[in-house]
Amino acid sequence: MIEIIKQILHSDLGNSFNNAALLFFRILLAIELFRVHGMKKFRVENGQKEHVPNPLHLPEKLNGLVATFSDTIIPFFIIFGLGTRLAVLPTIGVTAIGYFVVHRNDSLEVRDVPYMYTLSLLLLLALGAGTYSLDYYLLNLI
């Protein structure tokens, strides 16, 4: 079990420049995700909160909870590099469903946003958080 945790947490891109670049990428991506998409979940426009599409026909509360969690809580896990590979999974699910299901008939300009988020989050899934992260710190404690 410890070996699995070590494999999930391990992420070293070889040199400090690459790890610093990944840190800035993580921070900027997460801030944008929270600022643009997370804050919409709390903003009230025309007397109503943002409607969250439900293409999988989940119970409405569960659907809203997953979308809100993905856009408001997960960005902080990404910023701090805490459980990064596992943390990005729900948001990858939300953005991929947005791309492949919700916006499948929309123009490329509309589909571009969930596409870019999905690719960016897949990069974090593949690379992990790098050495400038809580993942790296926790790995060294194990």
DSSP file (Angstrom, degrees, kcal/mol; ACC not computed):
  #  RESIDUE AA STRUCTURE BP1 BP2  ACC     N-H-->O    O-->H-N    N-H-->O    O-->H-N    TCO  KAPPA ALPHA  PHI   PSI    X-CA   Y-CA   Z-CA
    1    1 A M     >        0   0    0      0, 0.0     4,-2.1     0, 0.0     5,-0.2   0.000 360.0 360.0 360.0 -41.7    0.0    0.0    0.0
    2    2 A I  H  >  +     0   0    0      1,-0.2     4,-2.5     2,-0.2     5,-0.2   0.885 360.0  54.4 -62.3 -37.8    2.8    2.4    0.9
    3    3 A E  H  > S+     0   0    0      2,-0.2     4,-2.2     1,-0.2    -1,-0.2   0.881 106.8  50.7 -64.6 -38.2    4.4    1.7   -2.5
    4    4 A I  H  > S+     0   0    0      2,-0.2     4,-2.1     1,-0.2    -1,-0.2   0.928 110.7  48.8 -64.3 -44.6    1.2    2.6   -4.3
    5    5 A I  H  X S+     0   0    0     -4,-2.1     4,-2.4     1,-0.2    -2,-0.2   0.908 110.4  51.6 -61.4 -42.1    1.0    5.9   -2.4
    6    6 A K  H  X S+     0   0    0     -4,-2.5     4,-2.3     1,-0.2    -1,-0.2   0.902 109.4  49.6 -62.1 -40.9    4.7    6.6   -3.2
    7    7 A Q  H  < S+     0   0    0     -4,-2.2    -1,-0.2     1,-0.2    -2,-0.2   0.879 112.0  48.4 -66.0 -37.0    4.0    6.0   -6.9
    8    8 A I  H  < S+     0   0    0     -4,-2.1    77,-0.3     1,-0.2    -2,-0.2   0.901 117.9  40.2 -68.8 -40.6    1.0    8.4   -6.8
    9    9 A L  H  < S+     0   0    0     -4,-2.4   120,-0.3    -5,-0.2    -2,-0.2   0.774  90.5 104.0 -81.0 -26.7    2.9   11.1   -5.0
   10   10 A H     <  +     0   0    0     -4,-2.3     2,-0.2    -5,-0.2   126,-0.1  -0.343  36.9 148.5 -65.8 129.7    6.2   10.8   -6.9
   11   11 A S        +     0   0    0     -2,-0.1     2,-0.4   117,-0.1   117,-0.1  -0.769   5.5 156.2-161.9 113.1    6.8   13.6   -9.4
   12   12 A D        -     0   0    0     -2,-0.2    -2,-0.0   118,-0.1   116,-0.0  -0.943  23.2-163.7-142.5 118.0   10.2   15.0  -10.3
   13   13 A L        -     0   0    0     -2,-0.4     2,-0.3     2,-0.2     5,-0.1   0.258  50.3-106.1 -89.6  13.2   10.8   16.7  -13.7
   14   14 A G  S    S+     0   0    0      4,-0.1     2,-0.3     3,-0.1    -1,-0.1  -0.140  88.5  36.9  99.2 -40.3   14.5   16.5  -13.4
   15   15 A N  S  > S-     0   0    0     -2,-0.3     4,-2.0     1,-0.1    -2,-0.2  -0.953  80.6-108.5-145.3 166.0   15.6   20.0  -12.7
   16   16 A S  H  > S+     0   0    0     -2,-0.3     4,-2.5     1,-0.2     5,-0.2   0.822 113.6  57.9 -67.1 -31.8   14.4   23.0  -10.7
   17   17 A F  H  > S+     0   0    0      2,-0.2     4,-2.6     1,-0.2    -1,-0.2   0.952 109.2  44.5 -62.9 -47.9   13.5   25.0  -13.8
   18   18 A N  H  > S+     0   0    0      1,-0.2     4,-2.2     2,-0.2    -2,-0.2   0.902 114.9  48.7 -62.8 -41.2   11.0   22.3  -15.0
   19   19 A N  H  X S+     0   0    0     -4,-2.0     4,-1.9     2,-0.2   113,-0.2   0.876 112.1  48.7 -67.8 -36.5    9.6   21.9  -11.5
   20   20 A A  H  X S+     0   0    0     -4,-2.5     4,-2.5     2,-0.2    -2,-0.2   0.898 109.7  52.4 -67.9 -40.4    9.2   25.7  -11.1
   21   21 A A  H  X S+     0   0    0     -4,-2.6     4,-2.4     1,-0.2    -2,-0.2   0.909 109.9  48.6 -61.4 -41.5    7.5   25.9  -14.5
   22   22 A L  H  X S+     0   0    0     -4,-2.2     4,-2.8     2,-0.2    -1,-0.2   0.881 108.7  54.5 -66.5 -37.1    5.1   23.2  -13.5
   23   23 A L  H  X S+     0   0    0     -4,-1.9     4,-2.6     2,-0.2    -2,-0.2   0.948 111.0  44.4 -59.5 -49.4    4.4   25.1  -10.2
   24   24 A F  H  X S+     0   0    0     -4,-2.5     4,-2.7     1,-0.2     5,-0.3   0.894 112.9  52.0 -64.0 -39.6    3.5   28.3  -12.1
   25   25 A F  H  X S+     0   0    0     -4,-2.4     4,-2.5    -5,-0.2     5,-0.2   0.937 111.2  47.4 -59.5 -47.5    1.4   26.3  -14.5
   26   26 A R  H  X S+     0   0    0     -4,-2.8     4,-2.5     2,-0.2     5,-0.2   0.933 114.1  46.5 -59.3 -48.0   -0.5   24.6  -11.6
   27   27 A I  H  X S+     0   0    0     -4,-2.6     4,-2.5     2,-0.2     5,-0.2   0.941 115.1  44.5 -64.0 -48.8   -1.1   27.9   -9.8
   28   28 A L  H  X S+     0   0    0     -4,-2.7     4,-2.1     1,-0.2    -1,-0.2   0.902 114.9  49.0 -65.3 -40.9   -2.3   29.8  -12.9
   29   29 A L  H  X S+     0   0    0     -4,-2.5     4,-2.4    -5,-0.3    -1,-0.2   0.935 114.0  45.7 -62.0 -46.9   -4.5   27.0  -14.1
   30   30 A A  H  X S+     0   0    0     -4,-2.5     4,-2.5    -5,-0.2     5,-0.2   0.885 111.2  51.7 -67.9 -39.2   -6.1   26.6  -10.7
   31   31 A I  H  X S+     0   0    0     -4,-2.5     4,-3.3    -5,-0.2     5,-0.3   0.932 112.5  46.4 -62.2 -44.7   -6.6   30.3  -10.1
   32   32 A E  H  X>S+     0   0    0     -4,-2.1     4,-2.6    -5,-0.2     5,-0.6   0.913 111.6  51.2 -65.0 -42.3   -8.4   30.6  -13.5
   33   33 A L  I  X>S+     0   0    0     -4,-2.4     5,-1.7    -5,-0.2     4,-1.4   0.928 117.4  39.5 -59.6 -45.9  -10.5   27.5  -12.8
   34   34 A F  I  <>S+     0   0    0     -4,-2.5     5,-2.2     3,-0.2     6,-0.2   0.940 118.3  46.7 -69.1 -47.9  -11.6   28.9   -9.5
   35   35 A R  I  <5S+     0   0    0     -4,-3.3    -2,-0.2    -5,-0.2    -3,-0.2   0.913 124.6  28.4 -64.4 -45.0  -12.0   32.5  -10.5
   36   36 A V  I  <5S+     0   0    0     -4,-2.6     4,-0.3    -5,-0.3    -3,-0.2   0.924 137.3  18.9 -85.4 -47.4  -13.9   31.9  -13.7
   37   37 A H  I  X<S+     0   0    0     -4,-1.4     4,-0.6    -5,-0.6    -3,-0.2   0.837 123.7  49.7 -98.9 -36.2  -15.8   28.7  -13.1
   38   38 A G  I >4<S+     0   0    0     -5,-1.7     3,-1.2    33,-0.4     4,-0.4   0.930 109.7  50.3 -68.8 -45.7  -15.8   28.3   -9.4
   39   39 A M  G >><S+     0   0    0     -5,-2.2     4,-1.4     1,-0.3     3,-1.2   0.786 100.1  66.2 -66.1 -26.1  -17.1   31.7   -8.5
   40   40 A K  G 34 S+     0   0    0     -4,-0.3    10,-0.8     1,-0.3    -1,-0.3   0.800  90.6  65.3 -62.6 -27.2  -19.9   31.4  -11.0
   41   41 A K  G << S+     0   0    0     -3,-1.2    -1,-0.3    -4,-0.6    -2,-0.2   0.752 111.5  33.9 -68.2 -22.2  -21.4   28.7   -8.8
   42   42 A F  T <4 S+     0   0    0     -3,-1.2    -1,-0.2    -4,-0.4    -2,-0.2   0.614  96.2  99.9-105.9 -17.8  -22.0   31.3   -6.1
   43   43 A R     <  -     0   0    0     -4,-1.4     7,-0.6     1,-0.0     2,-0.6  -0.485  61.1-148.0 -74.4 137.3  -22.8   34.3   -8.2
   44   44 A V  E     +A   49   0A   0     -2,-0.2     2,-0.4     5,-0.2     5,-0.2  -0.934  18.1 179.1-108.6 121.8  -26.5   35.1   -8.6
   45   45 A E  E >  S-A   48   0A   0      3,-2.6     3,-1.8    -2,-0.6    -2,-0.0  -0.984  71.8  -2.1-122.9 133.5  -27.5   36.7  -11.9
   46   46 A N  T 3  S-     0   0    0     -2,-0.4    -1,-0.2     1,-0.3     3,-0.1   0.827 131.2 -59.5  56.6  33.7  -31.1   37.6  -12.7
   47   47 A G  T 3  S+     0   0    0      1,-0.2     2,-0.3    -3,-0.1    -1,-0.3   0.525 120.7  93.5  78.0   4.8  -32.1   36.2   -9.3
   48   48 A Q  E <  S-A   45   0A   0     -3,-1.8    -3,-2.6     3,-0.0    -1,-0.2  -0.970  70.4-124.6-133.8 147.2  -30.7   32.7  -10.1
   49   49 A K  E     -A   44   0A   0     -2,-0.3    -5,-0.2    -5,-0.2    -8,-0.1  -0.369  54.7 -71.1 -77.0 166.1  -27.5   30.8   -9.6
   50   50 A E        -     0   0    0    -10,-0.8     2,-0.5    -7,-0.6    -1,-0.2  -0.307  48.9-123.8 -58.1 136.7  -25.7   29.3  -12.6
   51   51 A H        -     0   0    0     -3,-0.1    -1,-0.1     1,-0.0    -3,-0.0  -0.747  20.3-147.7 -83.7 126.5  -27.5   26.3  -14.0
   52   52 A V        -     0   0    0     -2,-0.5    12,-0.1     8,-0.1    11,-0.0  -0.858  19.4-123.3 -96.4 118.3  -25.2   23.3  -14.1
   53   53 A P        -     0   0    0      0, 0.0     3,-0.1     0, 0.0    49,-0.1  -0.239  18.5-159.3 -58.6 149.2  -25.9   21.0  -17.0
   54   54 A N    >   +     0   0    0      1,-0.1     3,-1.4     3,-0.0     9,-0.0  -0.550  26.9 156.6-130.9  67.0  -26.8   17.4  -16.1
   55   55 A P  T 3  S+     0   0    0      0, 0.0    -1,-0.1     0, 0.0    43,-0.0   0.717  76.1  54.6 -69.9 -19.3  -26.1   15.2  -19.1
   56   56 A L  T 3  S-     0   0    0     -3,-0.1    -2,-0.0     2,-0.0    41,-0.0   0.463 106.5-126.6 -91.3  -1.4  -25.6   12.0  -17.1
   57   57 A H    <   +     0   0    0     -3,-1.4     3,-0.1     1,-0.1    -3,-0.0   0.872  49.1 164.1  57.6  41.3  -29.0   12.5  -15.4
   58   58 A L        -     0   0    0      1,-0.2    -1,-0.1     2,-0.1     2,-0.0  -0.382  55.1 -74.0 -74.0 162.9  -27.6   12.3  -11.9
   59   59 A P     >  -     0   0    0      0, 0.0     4,-2.7     0, 0.0     3,-0.3  -0.403  50.0-119.4 -55.8 138.7  -29.6   13.5   -8.9
   60   60 A E  H  > S+     0   0    0      1,-0.2     4,-2.6     2,-0.2     5,-0.2   0.865 111.0  50.1 -54.5 -43.0  -29.6   17.3   -9.2
   61   61 A K  H  > S+     0   0    0      2,-0.2     4,-2.3     1,-0.2    -1,-0.2   0.911 112.6  46.9 -64.9 -41.0  -27.9   17.8   -5.8
   62   62 A L  H  > S+     0   0    0     -3,-0.3     4,-2.7     2,-0.2     5,-0.2   0.921 112.2  50.4 -65.2 -44.2  -25.2   15.3   -6.6
   63   63 A N  H  X S+     0   0    0     -4,-2.7     4,-2.2     1,-0.2    -2,-0.2   0.930 113.5  45.2 -59.1 -47.3  -24.6   16.8  -10.0
   64   64 A G  H  X S+     0   0    0     -4,-2.6     4,-2.6    -5,-0.2     5,-0.2   0.879 112.4  52.2 -64.3 -38.5  -24.3   20.3   -8.5
   65   65 A L  H  X S+     0   0    0     -4,-2.3     4,-2.9    -5,-0.2     5,-0.2   0.923 110.1  47.2 -65.1 -45.0  -22.1   19.1   -5.7
   66   66 A V  H  X S+     0   0    0     -4,-2.7     4,-2.4     2,-0.2    -2,-0.2   0.933 115.5  45.4 -62.7 -46.2  -19.7   17.4   -8.1
   67   67 A A  H  X S+     0   0    0     -4,-2.2     4,-1.5    -5,-0.2    -2,-0.2   0.915 115.8  46.1 -64.8 -42.8  -19.5   20.4  -10.3
   68   68 A T  H  X S+     0   0    0     -4,-2.6     4,-1.7     2,-0.2     5,-0.5   0.926 113.6  48.6 -66.4 -44.7  -19.1   22.8   -7.4
   69   69 A F  H  X>S+     0   0    0     -4,-2.9     5,-2.1     1,-0.2     4,-1.6   0.912 111.2  51.3 -59.3 -44.0  -16.5   20.7   -5.7
   70   70 A S  H  <5S+     0   0    0     -4,-2.4    -1,-0.2    -5,-0.2    -2,-0.2   0.821 118.5  36.2 -64.6 -32.3  -14.5   20.4   -9.0
   71   71 A D  H  <5S+     0   0    0     -4,-1.5   -33,-0.4    -5,-0.2    -1,-0.2   0.591 128.7  28.8-100.1 -12.4  -14.5   24.1   -9.6
   72   72 A T  H  <5S+     0   0    0     -4,-1.7     4,-0.2    -3,-0.1    -3,-0.2   0.750 127.5  27.4-118.0 -37.3  -14.1   25.5   -6.0
   73   73 A I  T >X5S+     0   0    0     -4,-1.6     3,-1.4    -5,-0.5     4,-1.1   0.880 112.3  59.4 -95.0 -47.2  -12.2   23.0   -3.8
   74   74 A I  H 3><S+     0   0    0     -5,-2.1     4,-2.3     1,-0.3     3,-0.4   0.846  95.2  64.9 -55.4 -38.4  -10.0   21.0   -6.3
   75   75 A P  H 3> S+     0   0    0      0, 0.0     4,-2.5     0, 0.0    -1,-0.3   0.852 100.7  52.0 -55.7 -32.1   -8.2   24.2   -7.5
   76   76 A F  H <> S+     0   0    0     -3,-1.4     4,-2.2    -4,-0.2    -2,-0.2   0.866 107.2  51.3 -72.8 -34.8   -6.7   24.6   -4.0
   77   77 A F  H  X>S+     0   0    0     -4,-1.1     5,-2.4    -3,-0.4     4,-0.9   0.897 112.2  48.4 -62.7 -39.6   -5.5   21.0   -4.0
   78   78 A I  H  <5S+     0   0    0     -4,-2.3     3,-0.3     3,-0.2    -2,-0.2   0.923 110.1  50.7 -67.1 -44.6   -3.9   21.8   -7.4
   79   79 A I  H  <5S+     0   0    0     -4,-2.5    -2,-0.2     1,-0.2    -1,-0.2   0.935 118.0  37.9 -58.9 -47.8   -2.3   25.0   -6.1
   80   80 A F  H  <5S-     0   0    0     -4,-2.2    54,-2.3    -5,-0.1    -1,-0.2   0.572 107.3-125.4 -82.6  -8.3   -0.7   23.3   -3.1
   81   81 A G  T  <5 +     0   0    0     -4,-0.9    54,-2.3    -3,-0.3     2,-0.7   0.915  52.7 158.4  66.0  42.9    0.1   20.1   -5.0
   82   82 A L  S   <S-     0   0    0     -5,-2.4    -1,-0.2     1,-0.2     5,-0.1  -0.884  74.3 -23.4-105.8 112.0   -1.8   18.0   -2.5
   83   83 A G  S  > S+     0   0    0     -2,-0.7     4,-3.4     3,-0.1     3,-0.5   0.874  86.0 169.9  58.4  37.4   -2.9   14.6   -3.9
   84   84 A T  H  >  +     0   0    0      1,-0.3     4,-2.1     2,-0.2     5,-0.2   0.860  65.4  50.4 -54.5 -48.5   -2.7   16.2   -7.3
   85   85 A R  H  4 S+     0   0    0    -77,-0.3     4,-0.4     1,-0.2    -1,-0.3   0.891 120.0  36.8 -62.3 -38.8   -3.0   13.1   -9.4
   86   86 A L  H >4 S+     0   0    0     -3,-0.5     3,-0.9     1,-0.2    -2,-0.2   0.866 113.1  58.6 -78.2 -36.7   -6.1   11.9   -7.6
   87   87 A A  H 3X S+     0   0    0     -4,-3.4     4,-0.6     1,-0.2    -2,-0.2   0.841 100.8  54.7 -64.2 -34.4   -7.5   15.4   -7.1
   88   88 A V  H 3X S+     0   0    0     -4,-2.1     4,-2.7    -5,-0.2    -1,-0.2   0.689  86.5  84.7 -75.2 -15.4   -7.7   16.3  -10.8
   89   89 A L  H <> S+     0   0    0     -3,-0.9     4,-2.3    -4,-0.4    -1,-0.2   0.904  89.3  46.2 -57.3 -47.9   -9.8   13.2  -11.6
   90   90 A P  H  > S+     0   0    0      0, 0.0     4,-2.3     0, 0.0    -1,-0.2   0.908 114.8  48.0 -62.8 -37.4  -13.2   14.7  -10.8
   91   91 A T  H  X S+     0   0    0     -4,-0.6     4,-2.8     2,-0.2     5,-0.3   0.867 108.6  53.5 -71.8 -34.8  -12.4   17.9  -12.7
   92   92 A I  H  X S+     0   0    0     -4,-2.7     4,-2.8     2,-0.2     5,-0.3   0.926 109.5  50.6 -60.2 -43.2  -11.2   15.9  -15.7
   93   93 A G  H  X S+     0   0    0     -4,-2.3     4,-2.2    -5,-0.2    -2,-0.2   0.928 112.0  46.0 -59.1 -46.5  -14.5   14.1  -15.6
   94   94 A V  H  X S+     0   0    0     -4,-2.3     4,-2.1     2,-0.2    -2,-0.2   0.930 117.0  42.9 -64.4 -46.3  -16.5   17.4  -15.5
   95   95 A T  H  X S+     0   0    0     -4,-2.8     4,-2.2     2,-0.2    -2,-0.2   0.882 113.9  50.5 -71.3 -36.6  -14.5   19.1  -18.2
   96   96 A A  H  X S+     0   0    0     -4,-2.8     4,-3.2    -5,-0.3     5,-0.3   0.903 111.5  48.2 -67.1 -40.0  -14.4   16.0  -20.5
   97   97 A I  H  X>S+     0   0    0     -4,-2.2     4,-2.3    -5,-0.3     5,-2.0   0.890 110.1  53.7 -65.2 -38.3  -18.2   15.6  -20.2
   98   98 A G  I  <>S+     0   0    0     -4,-2.1     5,-2.4    -5,-0.2    -2,-0.2   0.913 115.7  39.6 -59.4 -42.3  -18.5   19.3  -21.0
   99   99 A Y  I  <5S+     0   0    0     -4,-2.2    -2,-0.2    15,-0.2    -1,-0.2   0.956 125.0  33.3 -72.6 -52.0  -16.5   18.8  -24.1
  100  100 A F  I  <5S+     0   0    0     -4,-3.2    -3,-0.2    -5,-0.1    -2,-0.2   0.742 135.2  15.6 -82.2 -24.3  -17.8   15.4  -25.4
  101  101 A V  I ><5S+     0   0    0     -4,-2.3     3,-0.8    -5,-0.3     4,-0.3   0.796 125.3  40.4-115.2 -60.2  -21.4   15.7  -24.2
  102  102 A V  I 3 <S+     0   0    0     -5,-2.0     3,-0.3     1,-0.2    -3,-0.2   0.913 130.0  26.1 -64.3 -44.8  -22.6   19.1  -23.3
  103  103 A H  T > <S+     0   0    0     -5,-2.4     3,-1.6    -6,-0.3    -1,-0.2   0.145  83.1 117.7-106.0  18.8  -20.9   21.1  -26.0
  104  104 A R  T <  S+     0   0    0     -3,-0.8    -1,-0.2     1,-0.3    -2,-0.1   0.793  84.0  39.6 -60.6 -28.9  -20.6   18.3  -28.7
  105  105 A N  T 3  S+     0   0    0     -3,-0.3    -1,-0.3    -4,-0.3    -2,-0.1   0.392  98.4 100.7-100.3   2.9  -22.8   20.2  -31.2
  106  106 A D  S <  S-     0   0    0     -3,-1.6    -3,-0.0     1,-0.2    -4,-0.0  -0.330  82.5 -87.6 -83.6 168.5  -21.3   23.7  -30.4
  107  107 A S    >>  -     0   0    0      1,-0.1     4,-2.3    -2,-0.1     3,-0.6  -0.235  39.5-106.5 -68.9 163.4  -18.7   25.5  -32.5
  108  108 A L  H 3> S+     0   0    0      1,-0.2     4,-1.3     2,-0.2    -1,-0.1   0.817 119.5  62.0 -61.5 -30.5  -15.0   24.9  -31.9
  109  109 A E  H 34 S+     0   0    0      1,-0.2     4,-0.4     2,-0.2    -1,-0.2   0.872 109.5  40.3 -64.1 -36.5  -14.8   28.3  -30.2
  110  110 A V  H X4 S+     0   0    0     -3,-0.6     3,-0.8     1,-0.2    -2,-0.2   0.883 115.5  50.3 -77.9 -40.7  -17.2   27.2  -27.5
  111  111 A R  H 3X S+     0   0    0     -4,-2.3     4,-1.8     1,-0.2    -2,-0.2   0.673  91.9  81.2 -71.7 -16.8  -15.8   23.7  -27.2
  112  112 A D  H 3X S+     0   0    0     -4,-1.3     4,-2.7    -5,-0.2     5,-0.2   0.855  84.5  57.7 -60.1 -38.5  -12.3   25.1  -26.8
  113  113 A V  H <> S+     0   0    0     -3,-0.8     4,-2.2    -4,-0.4     5,-0.2   0.966 111.0  38.1 -64.0 -55.8  -12.6   26.0  -23.1
  114  114 A P  H  > S+     0   0    0      0, 0.0     4,-2.4     0, 0.0    -1,-0.2   0.853 115.9  56.6 -64.9 -29.0  -13.5   22.5  -21.8
  115  115 A Y  H  X S+     0   0    0     -4,-1.8     4,-2.4     2,-0.2    -2,-0.2   0.945 109.2  43.9 -63.1 -48.6  -11.0   21.0  -24.3
  116  116 A M  H  X S+     0   0    0     -4,-2.7     4,-2.4     2,-0.2     5,-0.2   0.889 114.3  49.7 -67.3 -39.5   -8.1   23.1  -23.0
  117  117 A Y  H  X S+     0   0    0     -4,-2.2     4,-2.7    -5,-0.2     5,-0.2   0.928 111.1  50.0 -63.4 -43.7   -9.0   22.5  -19.3
  118  118 A T  H  X S+     0   0    0     -4,-2.4     4,-2.3    -5,-0.2    -2,-0.2   0.934 112.9  46.1 -61.3 -46.3   -9.2   18.7  -20.0
  119  119 A L  H  X S+     0   0    0     -4,-2.4     4,-1.8     2,-0.2    -1,-0.2   0.911 113.4  49.4 -62.2 -42.4   -5.8   18.7  -21.7
  120  120 A S  H  X S+     0   0    0     -4,-2.4     4,-1.7     1,-0.2    -2,-0.2   0.908 112.9  46.3 -64.3 -42.1   -4.2   20.8  -18.9
  121  121 A L  H  X S+     0   0    0     -4,-2.7     4,-2.2     1,-0.2    -1,-0.2   0.853 109.0  55.0 -70.7 -34.1   -5.6   18.6  -16.2
  122  122 A L  H  X S+     0   0    0     -4,-2.3     4,-2.3    -5,-0.2    -1,-0.2   0.864 105.0  55.0 -64.3 -34.8   -4.5   15.4  -18.1
  123  123 A L  H  X S+     0   0    0     -4,-1.8     4,-2.9     2,-0.2     5,-0.3   0.928 108.8  46.8 -61.9 -44.8   -1.0   16.9  -18.1
  124  124 A L  H  X S+     0   0    0     -4,-1.7     4,-2.5     1,-0.2    -2,-0.2   0.873 110.0  53.9 -65.0 -36.3   -1.1   17.2  -14.3
  125  125 A L  H  < S+     0   0    0     -4,-2.2    -1,-0.2     1,-0.2    -2,-0.2   0.912 114.8  40.9 -61.8 -41.9   -2.5   13.7  -14.0
  126  126 A A  H  < S+     0   0    0     -4,-2.3    -2,-0.2     1,-0.1    -1,-0.2   0.912 126.3  31.4 -73.4 -43.7    0.5   12.4  -16.1
  127  127 A L  H  < S-     0   0    0     -4,-2.9     3,-0.4     1,-0.2    -3,-0.2   0.747  93.9-146.9 -89.4 -25.0    3.3   14.6  -14.5
  128  128 A G     <  -     0   0    0     -4,-2.5    -1,-0.2    -5,-0.3  -117,-0.1  -0.461  46.0 -56.0  80.3-164.4    2.0   15.0  -11.0
  129  129 A A  S    S-     0   0    0   -120,-0.3     3,-0.3     1,-0.2    -1,-0.2   0.585  72.7-131.4 -93.1 -11.2    2.7   18.2   -9.0
  130  130 A G        -     0   0    0     -3,-0.4     6,-0.4     1,-0.2    -1,-0.2  -0.329  43.2 -56.6  85.7-175.3    6.5   18.3   -9.3
  131  131 A T  S    S+     0   0    0      1,-0.2     2,-1.3     5,-0.1    -1,-0.2   0.681 123.0  72.7 -81.6 -16.9    9.0   18.9   -6.5
  132  132 A Y  S    S+     0   0    0     -3,-0.3     2,-0.3  -113,-0.2    -1,-0.2  -0.556  87.5  87.0 -94.9  70.5    7.5   22.2   -5.4
  133  133 A S  S  > S-     0   0    0     -2,-1.3     4,-1.6    -3,-0.1   -52,-0.2  -0.980  87.4-110.1-158.5 162.0    4.4   20.6   -3.8
  134  134 A L  H  > S+     0   0    0    -54,-2.3     4,-3.1    -2,-0.3     5,-0.3   0.806 115.7  64.2 -68.1 -29.5    2.9   19.1   -0.7
  135  135 A D  H  > S+     0   0    0    -54,-2.3     4,-2.4   -55,-0.2    -1,-0.2   0.940 104.3  45.1 -56.6 -47.3    3.0   15.7   -2.6
  136  136 A Y  H  > S+     0   0    0     -6,-0.4     4,-1.6     2,-0.2    -1,-0.2   0.901 113.6  49.8 -65.2 -41.6    6.8   15.9   -2.7
  137  137 A Y  H  X S+     0   0    0     -4,-1.6     4,-0.7     1,-0.2    -2,-0.2   0.931 112.8  46.5 -62.6 -46.3    7.0   16.9    0.9
  138  138 A L  H >X S+     0   0    0     -4,-3.1     4,-1.2     1,-0.2     3,-0.8   0.871 107.4  57.8 -64.9 -37.2    4.7   14.1    2.0
  139  139 A L  H 3< S+     0   0    0     -4,-2.4     3,-0.4     1,-0.3    -1,-0.2   0.882 104.5  51.7 -59.8 -38.3    6.6   11.6   -0.1
  140  140 A N  H 3< S+     0   0    0     -4,-1.6    -1,-0.3     1,-0.2    -2,-0.2   0.667 105.9  55.7 -74.9 -15.6    9.8   12.4    1.7
  141  141 A L  H <<        0   0    0     -3,-0.8    -1,-0.2    -4,-0.7    -2,-0.2   0.727 360.0 360.0 -83.2 -23.5    8.0   11.8    5.1
  142  142 A I     <        0   0    0     -4,-1.2    -1,-0.2    -3,-0.4    -2,-0.2   0.489 360.0 360.0 -77.5 360.0    7.0    8.3    4.1
